[in-house]
Amino acid sequence: MGPVRRFSVVVDEGPMRERAAGALRVAMATQDMEDLNAHFGSARRFAVYDVTREEWDLVEAIEFDDVSDESGEHRIEGDDRITPKVEALKGCHLLFCLAIGGPSAAKLISAKIHPIKVPESQSIQEVLLRTQVMLKTCPPPWLRKVLAEAGVVEKKPSFEDED
């Protein structure tokens, strides 16, 4: 895989600055940094945001040179373009994209990143606003689990926790 470039909004000691307290870290697959308009494999960039009920902040832009051409054809054996993307996105809770293959989704899930397919291209701002609405209202069960694992909300006790 070609070079990976990271553009951080605030330079910090790690590859990505620490997540804001109570924020959900969200990545958007994008070609232009304005719209969610890319498949996971062909995304040249990922815009990474911290999202709370009240606001969102751009944390980082991650750029890749070597991406899929969306032909569905795999290149030579051992040509892994998935792992570097998953590694670069570690620390994110959600990834929004137009499409993603099974092996890529499995690698993201094992890295505790929940992939979300969006049916059509739309502005990143629209996706962030809808994410805030989900956080403010009643998040679906899958998102409540992500929020609990991220420490954004308290995990509710289950019946198995009782004596």
C-alpha positions in Angstrom: 0.0 0.0 0.0 1.2 3.5 -0.8 1.9 6.2 1.7 -0.7 7.2 4.3 -0.9 10.8 5.2 -2.5 12.0 8.4 -3.6 15.6 8.8 -4.4 16.3 12.5 -6.3 19.4 13.5 -4.3 19.5 16.8 -0.9 17.9 16.9 -0.7 15.5 19.8 1.7 12.8 20.9 -0.3 9.9 19.3 -1.5 9.2 15.8 -4.9 10.8 16.7 -5.7 13.2 19.5 -7.6 11.9 22.5 -11.3 11.7 22.2 -13.3 14.4 23.8 -15.1 13.3 27.0 -18.5 11.9 26.1 -17.9 12.0 22.4 -18.4 9.3 19.8 -15.5 9.1 17.3 -16.9 8.9 13.8 -15.2 8.4 10.4 -16.6 9.3 7.0 -15.4 7.7 3.7 -14.9 10.6 1.4 -13.2 11.6 -1.8 -13.5 15.4 -1.2 -13.8 16.0 2.6 -17.2 17.5 2.0 -19.5 14.5 1.2 -19.8 11.0 2.4 -19.3 9.7 -1.2 -16.9 6.7 -1.2 -16.8 3.0 -0.8 -14.5 1.8 2.0 -12.0 0.3 -0.4 -11.9 3.2 -2.8 -12.0 6.0 -0.3 -9.0 8.3 -0.8 -9.7 10.0 2.5 -11.5 9.5 5.8 -12.7 12.5 7.7 -12.7 11.8 11.5 -15.0 13.7 13.9 -15.7 13.6 17.6 -19.5 13.9 17.9 -21.5 14.8 21.0 -25.2 15.7 21.4 -24.3 19.4 21.2 -21.5 19.6 18.7 -18.9 17.9 16.5 -15.3 18.6 15.8 -13.0 17.5 13.0 -10.2 15.6 14.6 -8.2 14.4 11.6 -8.2 13.7 7.9 -6.5 10.5 6.8 -5.4 10.2 3.1 -4.4 7.1 1.1 -2.7 6.9 -2.2 -3.3 3.2 -3.1 -7.1 2.5 -3.2 -9.5 0.1 -4.9 -10.9 1.0 -8.3 -14.3 -0.6 -7.3 -14.0 -3.1 -10.1 -14.6 -6.0 -7.7 -11.4 -7.5 -8.9 -8.7 -8.3 -6.4 -5.1 -7.5 -7.3 -2.2 -9.9 -6.7 -2.1 -12.1 -3.7 -0.8 -10.4 -0.6 -1.8 -6.9 -1.9 -3.6 -5.9 1.3 -5.2 -2.5 1.2 -7.7 -3.2 4.0 -5.4 -3.6 7.0 -3.7 -0.2 6.7 -7.1 1.5 6.6 -8.3 -0.4 9.6 -5.1 0.4 11.5 -5.5 4.1 10.6 -9.1 4.2 11.8 -8.4 2.5 15.2 -10.0 4.5 17.9 -13.1 5.3 15.8 -16.4 3.9 16.9 -18.4 4.2 13.7 -17.4 4.3 10.0 -19.9 5.6 7.5 -19.4 4.6 3.8 -21.4 3.9 0.7 -20.4 0.2 0.5 -18.0 -2.2 2.1 -17.1 -5.8 1.4 -17.5 -8.7 3.9 -13.7 -9.1 4.7 -13.3 -5.4 5.3 -16.4 -5.2 7.5 -15.1 -8.2 9.5 -11.7 -6.5 10.1 -13.4 -3.3 11.2 -15.7 -5.1 13.6 -12.8 -7.0 15.1 -11.1 -3.6 15.7 -14.3 -2.4 17.5 -15.3 -0.1 14.6 -18.9 -0.4 13.6 -19.3 0.0 9.8 -22.5 1.7 8.5 -23.5 1.6 4.9 -25.3 4.7 3.6 -27.5 4.1 0.5 -26.4 7.3 -1.4 -23.9 10.1 -1.3 -24.7 13.0 1.0 -23.0 15.8 2.8 -20.9 14.9 5.8 -22.8 17.6 7.7 -26.1 15.8 7.1 -24.6 12.5 8.5 -23.2 14.3 11.5 -26.6 16.0 12.2 -28.4 12.6 12.0 -25.8 11.1 14.3 -26.5 13.8 16.8 -30.2 13.2 16.6 -29.6 9.5 17.3 -27.5 10.5 20.4 -30.2 12.9 21.6 -33.2 10.7 21.2 -33.4 7.0 21.6 -30.3 5.3 20.0 -31.0 1.9 18.5 -29.7 -1.1 20.4 -26.6 -1.5 18.3 -25.6 2.1 18.9 -26.3 1.9 22.7 -23.9 -1.1 22.8 -21.2 1.0 20.9 -21.8 4.0 23.2 -21.5 1.8 26.3 -18.3 0.1 25.0 -16.9 3.6 24.2 -17.7 4.8 27.7 -20.1 7.5 26.3 -23.1 6.2 28.3 -23.3 3.9 31.3 -23.9 0.3 30.5 -27.3 -0.8 31.9 -27.1 -3.8 34.1 -28.5 -7.0 32.6 -30.5 -9.7 34.3 -27.3 -11.8 34.2 -25.6 -9.2 36.5 -28.1 -9.8 39.3 -27.6 -12.4 42.1 
